[in-house]
């Protein structure tokens, strides 16, 4: 990434290495379509979606992008994620592989539901 800090997700994608931009745009479009009301922000130099709690984040790296929906969300989809490289908190998507759109949509919908449930539970 450039030494200038991005102030928006669009700027983050524009400033990212060229080999990452198509994947970043695709992931961003998926996230935006499933969570259109989520607030977009840059935290610690990376794109975040919040509503009002953390929903998910992503970041560009040399050979992959990382998608961070939460450790719990990744655990729920562990069987479907077997063919991808994951850590406790991240799904790594290689630039040489297509973005797994259907799976990401499912994870994002799950994450929205989980955060909504937490908000409802904390109300009472």
Secondary structure, 3 states (H helix, E strand, C coil): CCCCCCCCHHHHHHHCCHHHHHHHHHHHHHHHHHCCCCEEEEECCEEEEECCCEEEEEEECCCEEEEECCHHHHHHCCCCCCCCEECCCCEEEECCCCCCHHHHHHHHHHHHHHHHHHHHHHHC
